[in-house]
Amino acid sequence: MSELVEIKRDGQVARVVMRRKGNNAIAEDLMEDLAAAFTILGEDPEARVIVLASDYEKYFSVGADLTMLGAIDRQAPDATDQIAAFMKRMNAHFATIERCPKPVIAAINGHALGGGSELALCCDFRVMVDDGRSRIGQTESSLGIIPGAGGTQRLPRLIGKARALRYVIESTRLSAKEAEAVGWVDQAVAPEEFAAAVDQRAARLAKAATFAIAMIKDAVRRGYDLPLDDALDIEAANFARAALSNDAAIGIMSFLAKQDPEFTGS
């Protein structure tokens, strides 16, 4: 697809592979290409599940490429507006990944720090290698800055406000096992079992009713912070859409016939 992002296909499983300058530092060029890839795959009926992966052995993503901040004229009257506009664009790219209707797995094969952690937080599942060296963390405060692409918002929603606040303030770097224990990642896997664990989860999700999964993701995302009655309205509307899908017909008929369903994702 580009020099920075490649889409690889293996049947119903699509892999979006990052390869930016040896460590996948987060920058606008990488995020633009990632957002484009997820837009393509989100609309592709042949892609039932997406794995976000790195082409580099030791790094999922080391965090933000800070050269952009270094280039800002700190004394310029519009310096604040320039940075805010940049982050607004970046957050739109991150949101494209989060809102992808397909189930998304982050295959965290190495360090996922700062923006790298924020990228993983946009995915539905996080599988991290437990190799004794790789760490995940929102480490921005150690640089005198703060997370700018969802770290102060998505992480508390995932693991709880008090715990997330402590980790973000202290720039804590967690091992895979530590991250699994608090729910930051779903699965910590030994290096020799890592690829198989990602493949097994992807294969299982690819067989699922992915249209229903899209409706679940949408209902949770849009309803999470709403009053309950408003959120239930969203759920009811999405239930209706799922109930009228081909997958619902297949699932119900298969259940009544005591057969395993073969969902189509539509």
Number of C-alpha atoms within 10 A of each C-alpha: 12 12 10 18 24 18 19 14 13 8 11 16 18 21 25 22 21 27 21 19 9 16 22 24 24 21 17 17 12 20 23 18 19 26 20 17 21 24 16 13 22 22 12 11 13 15 22 27 25 27 24 23 22 25 19 18 11 19 23 34 31 24 26 21 14 11 9 12 14 9 8 14 12 11 8 10 9 12 14 14 11 15 13 13 12 14 15 14 15 20 15 15 22 24 16 20 26 23 20 23 24 29 25 26 24 25 25 30 26 24 27 30 28 28 28 26 27 27 26 29 23 24 21 17 21 23 24 33 27 24 19 11 12 21 27 28 26 28 26 22 15 13 8 7 9 17 19 18 26 18 26 18 14 16 23 18 12 14 16 13 14 9 12 23 16 11 17 23 15 15 19 19 20 21 21 28 21 16 20 19 13 15 15 26 23 17 21 23 21 15 15 11 12 21 15 12 20 21 15 12 15 23 16 10 21 23 16 20 23 23 23 22 17 19 21 16 19 19 20 13 14 13 18 13 10 12 9 11 10 14 17 14 13 18 19 13 13 17 16 11 14 21 14 11 18 15 22 20 15 16 19 14 14 15 12 8 10 9 11 11 19 13 19 18 22 14
